[in-house]
Amino acid sequence: MSMPEIYVDADACPVKAEVTRVAERHGLVVTFVANFGLRPSRDPMVRHVMVPQGADAADDWIVEHAGVGDIVITSDIPLASRALEKGAHVLGPTGKPFTTASIGMALAMRELNQHLRETGESKGYNREFTARDKSNFLQALDELAVRLKREDRTR
C-alpha cells in the first residue's frame, strides 16, 4: 500500500489551511477540488483541480480518484457515503469521522432535515463553525495520518 492522499471537497471548506499544515507535516499529497476560486500553491505536494460547474462535479471527481486508504475531507454526506464505499477514510471539517457504521444515520438525518426545511418546520440554519471545531479537526486529521502511516509500515 502506498502513502494515503488527501482529497478535499474545497468549495466552502473552512479547514483548507489546516489540511495543508497536516499534509505538510506528514509528507502527504493533498488535492483540493472545487468549482471555483482556488488559489494556486507553489508546494508540489498541494494540487488544485478545478472541475466544471455542476451540482456534483467535484464530488464525482473525488470519488473517481480517491481509493482505499485515502482521506476525504467533506461535509457533504452523500459524498462521504460514496467515498466510504471506495474504502477511503472520511472526516468532516469539525473532525467528526464518517464511518460505515455512522453513515446510514447521517444520510437519514440529512433526509429528515431536508424534509423539515421543505415543509417549513425548520429554517435549516447551520450552527457556527468555531475555533474548537477547527482544533478538533486538526487533531482528528493528524491522528488519522499517524495511524495510516503506521499501518502502511506494518504491511
C-alpha positions as CSV (number, residue, x, y, z in Angstrom):
1,M,0.0,0.0,0.0
2,S,1.3,3.5,-0.8
3,M,1.0,6.6,1.3
4,P,-2.5,7.9,1.6
5,E,-3.5,11.0,-0.3
6,I,-5.9,13.6,1.0
7,Y,-8.8,14.8,-1.2
8,V,-10.7,17.9,-0.1
9,D,-14.1,19.0,-1.2
10,A,-12.9,22.5,-1.3
11,D,-15.9,24.6,-2.2
12,A,-16.8,26.3,1.2
13,C,-14.3,24.2,3.1
14,P,-13.4,26.0,6.3
15,V,-10.2,24.0,7.1
16,K,-8.1,24.3,3.9
17,A,-5.1,25.8,5.8
18,E,-5.3,23.1,8.5
19,V,-5.4,20.3,5.9
20,T,-2.3,21.8,4.2
21,R,-0.5,22.0,7.5
22,V,-1.2,18.4,8.5
23,A,-0.3,17.1,5.0
24,E,2.9,19.0,5.0
25,R,3.9,17.7,8.5
26,H,3.3,14.1,7.3
27,G,4.5,14.4,3.7
28,L,1.2,13.6,2.2
29,V,-0.1,14.8,-1.1
30,V,-3.3,16.9,-0.8
31,T,-5.7,17.7,-3.7
32,F,-8.2,20.5,-3.4
33,V,-11.2,20.0,-5.7
34,A,-13.6,22.9,-6.4
35,N,-15.8,24.6,-9.0
36,F,-14.2,28.0,-8.4
37,G,-11.8,30.2,-6.5
38,L,-8.8,28.1,-5.6
39,R,-5.5,29.9,-5.2
40,P,-2.6,28.0,-6.7
41,S,0.1,26.8,-4.5
42,R,3.9,26.6,-5.1
43,D,4.1,23.5,-3.0
44,P,4.4,20.4,-5.3
45,M,2.6,18.3,-2.7
46,V,-0.5,20.6,-3.0
47,R,-2.7,20.2,-6.1
48,H,-5.7,22.1,-7.2
49,V,-8.3,20.7,-9.5
50,M,-11.0,22.9,-11.0
51,V,-14.0,21.0,-12.2
52,P,-16.8,22.3,-14.4
53,Q,-19.8,24.0,-12.8
54,G,-22.3,21.4,-11.8
55,A,-24.0,20.1,-8.7
56,D,-21.8,17.0,-8.2
57,A,-18.8,17.6,-10.4
58,A,-16.4,18.0,-7.5
59,D,-17.9,15.0,-5.7
60,D,-17.7,12.8,-8.9
61,W,-14.0,13.8,-9.4
62,I,-13.1,12.9,-5.8
63,V,-14.9,9.6,-5.9
64,E,-13.2,8.7,-9.2
65,H,-9.7,9.5,-7.9
66,A,-9.8,8.5,-4.1
67,G,-9.1,5.0,-3.3
68,V,-8.7,2.5,-0.4
69,G,-6.8,4.1,2.5
70,D,-7.0,7.7,1.1
71,I,-8.5,10.5,3.2
72,V,-11.5,12.6,2.0
73,I,-12.4,15.8,3.8
74,T,-16.1,16.9,3.2
75,S,-19.2,18.0,5.0
76,D,-21.3,16.5,2.1
77,I,-22.9,13.4,3.4
78,P,-23.7,11.7,0.1
79,L,-20.1,12.3,-1.0
80,A,-18.9,10.8,2.4
81,S,-21.0,7.8,1.7
82,R,-19.6,7.3,-1.8
83,A,-16.0,7.8,-0.5
84,L,-16.6,5.2,2.2
85,E,-17.8,2.7,-0.4
86,K,-14.4,3.2,-2.2
87,G,-12.6,2.3,1.0
88,A,-11.5,5.9,1.9
89,H,-11.4,7.4,5.4
90,V,-13.7,10.4,5.6
91,L,-13.6,13.4,8.0
92,G,-16.0,16.3,8.3
93,P,-14.5,19.8,8.9
94,T,-15.3,19.5,12.6
95,G,-13.1,16.4,12.9
96,K,-16.0,14.1,13.2
97,P,-15.3,10.9,11.1
98,F,-17.9,9.4,8.8
99,T,-17.8,5.6,9.1
100,T,-19.6,2.7,7.6
101,A,-21.4,2.4,11.0
102,S,-22.5,6.0,11.1
103,I,-23.2,7.0,7.5
104,G,-26.7,5.4,7.4
105,M,-27.9,7.6,10.3
106,A,-26.2,10.7,8.8
107,L,-28.0,10.1,5.5
108,A,-31.3,9.6,7.3
109,M,-30.9,12.7,9.3
110,R,-30.0,14.7,6.2
111,E,-33.2,13.4,4.5
112,L,-35.3,14.3,7.6
113,N,-33.7,17.8,7.8
114,Q,-34.3,18.4,4.1
115,H,-38.0,17.4,4.6
116,L,-38.3,19.7,7.6
117,R,-36.9,22.6,5.6
118,E,-39.2,21.9,2.6
119,T,-42.3,21.8,4.8
120,G,-41.3,25.0,6.7
121,E,-40.8,23.1,10.0
122,S,-37.2,24.2,10.1
123,K,-35.3,27.2,8.9
124,G,-32.2,24.9,8.2
125,Y,-29.6,27.2,9.8
126,N,-26.2,25.6,10.3
127,R,-24.5,26.2,13.5
128,E,-21.5,28.5,13.5
129,F,-18.1,26.9,12.8
130,T,-15.9,27.6,15.8
131,A,-12.2,27.6,16.8
132,R,-12.9,24.5,18.8
133,D,-14.2,22.8,15.6
134,K,-11.0,23.8,13.8
135,S,-8.9,22.4,16.7
136,N,-10.9,19.2,16.8
137,F,-10.4,18.8,13.1
138,L,-6.6,19.4,13.3
139,Q,-6.3,16.7,16.0
140,A,-8.5,14.2,14.2
141,L,-6.7,14.6,10.8
142,D,-3.3,14.4,12.5
143,E,-4.2,11.2,14.4
144,L,-5.6,9.6,11.3
145,A,-2.5,10.4,9.3
146,V,-0.3,9.0,12.0
147,R,-2.4,5.8,12.2
148,L,-2.4,5.3,8.4
149,K,1.3,5.8,8.1
150,R,1.9,3.3,11.0
151,E,-0.4,0.8,9.2
152,D,1.5,1.3,6.0
153,R,4.8,0.5,7.7
154,T,3.4,-2.8,9.2
155,R,2.4,-4.1,5.7
